[in-house]
């Protein structure tokens, strides 16, 4: 399927390239014919410089140089037909056209090298995303999964939002979180937390012990709890997170919430917000806790869907400044399956935001099969 999409994209790109290339070629033909037929006092040769200039905006140096050579040849034909190549006016036009063609060909080469560098950077970003934020499987045990990461910046691949899943002997565990801050620091903190979860989710027997291990991993590089962030903005370094344990043979889910937006449970009776009685502080700030982590059970029957999300979803505003009403939009959804739910929410969220998100957002939908 990925190969088919790539082939289709390549075909569309090639067709667009051919259409754009027809513009400078048509310009050369039209200017040449009109210039030959024009009165002696009319000279349209300077318009030929537009042909290589247009080509340089989308093509490489070879194509740009070829179009420039065709433009020079066309100007020479006009000179021969109208007067001669030694005519001062036409000679100056040809020399100017040659110089400008060489200049735009050089610029096209610079642009092509810059685009190649951007392509390499995007490849590195995609590789980093796949390593740090691994795609979730479509199925894990008796659960169906869907996940999506929406980057606020078009060129961004990953930021401080994170999610992960791990299989245990008797069930499945999930993590969703949001690192304070942006940029490389946030990505580094996200990678640290994800690595700790993947390493410990299989062998930590209970959810509170797993969460304590994650807290230790987040705080391991801090001199003091709530140390100042490396970005120098005077804020505290922490990560909001929700950690879930979903047993295979029991229609419940266990949840520890560390300062994260509460998950939503979609069931036959509507939508329920999974508010825990005792919410823990965000990871990195739990030294201020007076008690340990405590997991709370919630019903999670076959056919139910639990929706995990980061605050980038609910803090998205429309042009009037209204926050995205996630629970309301989820309650109005009438489809089936986690994939359909996330497609609906992503489309609806982009419409609400006017096509541009103010912050990164992540969503994970988990359905217990009937």
C-alpha positions as MATLAB code, in Angstrom:
seq = 'XXXXXXXXXXXXXXXXXXXXXXXXXXXXXXXXXXXXXXXXXXXXXXXXXXXXXXXXXXXXXXXXXXXXXXXXXXXXXXXXXXXXXXXXXXXXXXXXXXXXXXXXXXXXXXXXXXXXXXXXXXXXXXXXXXXXXXXXXXXXXXXXXXXXXXXXXXXXXXXXXXXXXXXXXXXXXXXXXXXXXXXXXXXXXXXXXXXXXXXXXXXXXXXXXXXXXXXXXXXXXXXXXXXXXXXXXXXXXXXXXXXXXXXXXXXXXXXXXXXXXXXXXXXXXXXXXXXXXXXXXXXXXXXXXXXXXXXXXXXXXXXXXXXXXXXXXXXXXXXXXXXXXXXXXXXXXXXXXXXXXXXXXXXXXXXXXXXXXXXXXXXXXXXXXX';
ca = [
       0.000    0.000    0.000;
       2.862    2.387    0.835;
       4.479    1.590   -2.526;
       1.249    2.352   -4.353;
       0.913    5.699   -2.552;
       4.528    6.563   -3.375;
       4.032    5.671   -7.035;
       0.855    7.744   -7.206;
       2.604   10.702   -5.564;
       5.564   10.362   -7.930;
       3.205   10.296  -10.911;
       1.397   13.419   -9.743;
       4.701   15.207   -9.108;
       5.978   14.280  -12.555;
       2.779   15.530  -14.184;
       3.013   18.834  -12.312;
       6.664   19.175  -13.344;
       5.790   18.613  -17.017;
       3.052   21.265  -16.863;
       5.397   23.795  -15.290;
       8.114   23.046  -17.845;
       5.641   23.736  -20.652;
       5.331   27.355  -19.464;
       8.893   28.531  -20.265;
       8.936   26.515  -23.502;
       5.671   28.120  -24.604;
       7.025   31.525  -23.642;
      10.090   31.035  -25.834;
       7.986   30.001  -28.816;
       5.462   32.833  -28.427;
       8.063   35.578  -27.914;
      10.135   34.328  -30.858;
       7.215   34.215  -33.283;
       5.778   37.582  -32.214;
       9.212   39.244  -32.268;
       9.854   38.039  -35.828;
       6.461   39.314  -36.997;
       6.615   42.597  -35.074;
       7.492   45.963  -36.704;
      11.235   46.850  -36.872;
      11.012   49.314  -33.995;
       9.499   46.690  -31.623;
      11.890   44.339  -29.792;
      10.483   41.599  -27.555;
      13.764   39.752  -26.997;
      14.170   40.923  -23.354;
      11.064   38.908  -22.474;
      13.005   35.700  -23.228;
      14.912   36.099  -19.974;
      11.717   35.122  -18.150;
      11.990   31.551  -19.503;
      15.154   30.477  -17.610;
      14.104   32.568  -14.606;
      10.790   30.669  -14.362;
      12.546   27.341  -14.825;
      15.005   28.062  -12.004;
      12.095   28.346   -9.562;
      11.201   24.641   -9.854;
      13.865   22.773  -11.881;
      17.505   21.891  -11.367;
      20.546   23.509  -12.972;
      20.618   21.168  -15.980;
      17.054   21.903  -17.035;
      17.481   25.604  -16.280;
      20.670   25.715  -18.365;
      18.904   23.934  -21.222;
      16.012   26.391  -21.195;
      18.515   29.251  -21.066;
      20.338   27.821  -24.096;
      17.040   27.511  -25.980;
      16.225   31.129  -25.141;
      19.636   32.254  -26.437;
      19.125   30.190  -29.593;
      15.696   31.744  -30.084;
      17.184   35.229  -29.725;
      19.832   34.339  -32.312;
      17.121   33.153  -34.727;
      15.266   36.427  -34.261;
      18.484   38.341  -34.934;
      19.201   36.421  -38.160;
      15.644   36.779  -39.451;
      15.226   40.460  -38.618;
      18.751   41.840  -39.231;
      21.937   39.908  -38.429;
      23.849   38.464  -35.517;
      26.279   41.387  -35.672;
      23.515   43.944  -35.137;
      24.450   45.819  -31.956;
      20.988   45.665  -30.434;
      20.629   41.927  -30.904;
      24.234   41.304  -29.850;
      23.661   43.087  -26.561;
      20.398   41.192  -26.031;
      22.146   37.868  -26.630;
      25.024   38.714  -24.272;
      22.596   39.831  -21.559;
      20.522   36.693  -21.997;
      23.615   34.482  -21.729;
      24.773   36.189  -18.518;
      21.352   36.058  -16.879;
      20.892   32.416  -17.898;
      24.224   31.540  -16.296;
      23.234   33.387  -13.122;
      19.833   31.716  -12.729;
      21.386   28.325  -13.536;
      23.823   28.865  -10.672;
      20.953   29.877   -8.375;
      18.968   26.798   -9.433;
      21.932   24.678   -8.392;
      22.014   26.338   -4.977;
      18.265   25.796   -4.547;
      18.545   22.140   -5.549;
      21.341   21.521   -3.038;
      19.305   23.254   -0.343;
      16.278   21.058   -1.140;
      18.463   17.955   -0.984;
      19.669   18.997    2.455;
      16.076   19.551    3.587;
      15.115   16.129    2.244;
      17.947   14.533    4.199;
      16.890   16.379    7.352;
      13.301   15.211    6.879;
      14.550   11.635    6.457;
      16.514   11.932    9.689;
      13.449   13.383   11.423;
      11.280   10.509   10.190;
      13.884    7.994   11.337;
      14.076    9.697   14.743;
      10.298    9.633   15.014;
      10.191    5.913   14.282;
      12.874    5.255   16.899;
      11.560    7.560   19.622;
       7.817    7.429   18.938;
       7.288    3.966   17.524;
       4.010    3.279   15.703;
       1.571    1.352   17.844;
       0.370   -2.041   16.578;
      -3.197   -2.257   15.301;
      -3.897   -5.054   17.769;
      -2.400   -6.020   21.109;
      -4.011   -8.877   23.004;
      -7.813   -8.406   23.005;
      -7.439   -4.694   22.178;
      -7.629   -2.710   18.941;
      -5.439    0.403   18.802;
      -5.120    3.575   16.785;
      -2.773    6.494   17.392;
      -1.963    9.772   15.705;
       0.564   12.553   16.262;
      -0.371   15.996   14.957;
       2.580   18.372   14.718;
       1.895   22.079   15.047;
       4.731   22.888   12.623;
       4.461   21.512    9.116;
       8.105   20.365    9.005;
       8.140   18.920   12.507;
       7.951   15.154   12.970;
       8.039   14.827   16.733;
       8.045   17.029   19.804;
       7.321   16.623   23.505;
       4.060   14.682   23.177;
       4.508   10.938   23.528;
       2.705    7.614   23.730;
       3.697    3.958   23.966;
       2.251    0.498   24.528;
       3.749   -2.648   26.023;
       2.512   -6.207   26.322;
       2.723   -8.020   29.661;
       1.967  -11.599   30.594;
      -1.579  -10.822   31.698;
      -2.489   -7.678   29.842;
      -1.316   -4.490   28.153;
       0.109   -1.257   29.475;
      -0.066    2.196   27.970;
       1.621    5.529   28.495;
       0.680    8.950   27.171;
       2.497   12.086   28.205;
       3.423   15.659   27.437;
       6.861   17.055   28.231;
       6.970   20.685   29.253;
       8.707   22.826   26.642;
       9.622   22.376   23.015;
      12.586   21.663   20.790;
      15.451   19.242   21.350;
      15.139   19.354   25.152;
      11.537   18.171   24.979;
      12.433   15.456   22.480;
      15.260   14.271   24.736;
      12.966   14.104   27.764;
      10.338   12.261   25.739;
      12.924    9.735   24.567;
      14.116    9.213   28.143;
      10.602    8.548   29.434;
       9.658    6.276   26.539;
      12.852    4.267   26.980;
      12.155    3.815   30.685;
       8.580    2.698   30.013;
       9.608    0.163   27.369;
      12.328   -1.203   29.629;
      10.212   -1.536   32.760;
       6.630   -2.127   31.626;
       7.275   -5.860   31.187;
       8.851   -6.602   34.576;
       7.368   -4.124   37.046;
       4.607   -6.210   38.692;
       2.244   -3.382   39.657;
       1.277   -0.079   38.071;
       2.357    2.072   41.054;
       5.848    0.537   40.956;
       6.064    1.159   37.207;
       5.036    4.784   37.653;
       7.602    5.226   40.436;
      10.251    3.858   38.081;
       9.188    6.372   35.413;
       9.401    9.161   37.994;
      12.917    8.098   38.864;
      13.911    8.083   35.184;
      12.534   11.581   34.619;
      14.165   12.965   37.770;
      17.500   11.195   37.316;
      19.185   14.165   35.602;
      17.731   16.859   37.869;
      19.787   18.284   40.716;
      16.599   18.993   42.649;
      12.941   18.174   41.985;
      11.433   20.782   39.715;
      14.850   22.001   38.579;
      14.872   24.825   36.078;
      14.473   23.784   32.494;
      17.470   23.868   30.209;
      15.813   26.413   27.957;
      16.545   29.057   30.580;
      12.996   30.332   30.745;
      12.771   29.883   34.478;
      10.157   27.129   34.346;
      10.150   23.758   36.024;
      11.069   20.606   34.117;
       8.266   18.068   34.331;
       6.101   15.730   32.287;
       2.381   15.159   32.624;
       1.503   11.519   32.059;
      -1.241    8.940   32.304;
      -0.279    5.289   32.815;
      -2.812    2.516   32.181;
      -2.914   -1.201   32.797;
      -5.624   -3.163   30.944;
      -5.892   -6.839   32.001;
      -6.882   -9.350   29.326;
      -9.405  -11.289   31.415;
     -11.013   -8.538   33.444;
     -13.376   -5.832   32.177;
     -11.552   -3.042   33.963;
      -8.658   -0.693   33.374;
      -6.263    0.613   36.004;
      -5.221    4.250   35.764;
      -2.630    6.470   37.406;
      -2.852   10.096   36.330;
       0.140   12.369   36.899;
      -1.252   15.790   36.106;
      -2.455   14.752   32.652;
      -5.827   15.506   30.985;
      -8.199   12.695   32.035;
      -8.979    9.979   29.458;
     -12.459    9.669   27.998;
     -14.380    6.392   28.047;
     -16.825    5.766   25.205;
     -19.433    3.168   26.097;
     -23.005    2.313   25.216;
     -24.330    4.894   27.613;
     -22.281    7.794   26.317;
     -18.963    9.380   27.277;
     -17.431    9.342   30.766;
     -14.422   11.352   31.909;
     -12.066    9.116   33.884;
     -11.288   11.432   36.781;
      -9.163    9.726   39.434;
      -9.832   10.446   43.101;
      -6.153   11.065   43.848;
      -4.262   12.693   41.012;
      -0.479   12.581   41.339;
       1.742   15.541   40.427;
       3.475   15.493   37.026;
       6.560   13.316   36.740;
       9.539   15.307   37.925;
       7.547   16.988   40.695;
       6.435   13.967   42.728;
       8.963   14.581   45.504;
       6.267   16.812   46.941;
       3.871   13.863   47.309;
       2.978   12.781   50.834;
       1.921    9.282   49.710;
       2.905    6.886   46.937;
       1.224    6.353   43.601;
      -2.211    4.728   43.674;
      -4.022    3.137   40.749;
      -7.778    3.443   40.368;
     -10.016    0.931   38.587;
     -12.606    1.911   35.981;
     -15.040   -0.340   34.064;
     -13.821   -1.212   30.573;
     -16.232   -3.657   28.955;
     -16.047   -5.290   25.512;
     -16.943   -2.734   22.845;
     -15.826    0.223   24.989;
     -13.192    2.665   23.729;
     -10.863    4.669   25.948;
      -9.443    7.825   24.369;
      -6.080    9.172   25.536;
      -4.949   12.617   24.417;
      -2.576   15.462   25.221;
      -3.503   19.031   26.098;
      -2.703   20.172   22.569;
      -6.117   18.756   21.628;
      -8.287   20.449   24.233;
      -6.312   23.714   24.149;
      -6.768   24.200   20.405;
      -8.777   27.374   19.787;
     -10.924   28.487   16.888;
     -10.854   32.009   15.447;
     -13.136   33.180   18.258;
     -10.787   31.844   20.937;
     -13.039   28.931   21.915;
     -11.294   25.767   23.108;
     -11.942   22.533   21.248;
     -14.867   20.720   22.996;
     -13.398   17.223   22.826;
     -15.902   15.429   25.081;
     -18.797   17.019   23.221;
     -17.438   16.049   19.808;
     -16.687   12.508   20.956;
     -20.216   12.141   22.343;
     -21.651   13.220   18.977;
     -19.598   10.623   17.067;
     -21.610    7.657   15.811;
     -19.018    5.559   14.002;
     -17.266    2.345   14.972;
     -13.676    1.435   15.758;
     -10.670    3.392   17.047;
      -9.318    4.211   13.580;
     -12.579    5.827   12.480;
     -12.777    7.755   15.745;
      -9.315    9.288   15.319;
      -9.917   10.132   11.663;
     -13.083   11.948   12.666;
     -11.377   13.817   15.507;
      -8.350   14.831   13.435;
     -10.502   16.257   10.653;
     -12.769   17.987   13.131;
      -9.841   19.390   15.127;
      -8.207   20.855   12.022;
     -11.485   22.469   10.997;
     -11.872   23.921   14.472;
      -8.328   25.315   14.362;
      -8.704   26.731   10.857;
      -6.106   24.316    9.481;
      -3.251   25.229   11.865;
      -2.736   23.819   15.361;
      -1.207   26.025   18.011;
       0.558   23.106   19.727;
       1.490   19.506   19.054;
      -1.251   17.000   19.833;
      -1.375   13.240   20.261;
      -4.350   10.889   20.487;
      -4.579    7.176   21.233;
      -7.803    5.179   21.002;
      -8.032    1.730   22.615;
     -11.020   -0.573   22.079;
     -11.673   -3.815   23.905;
     -12.945   -6.275   21.311;
     -16.407   -7.705   21.759;
];
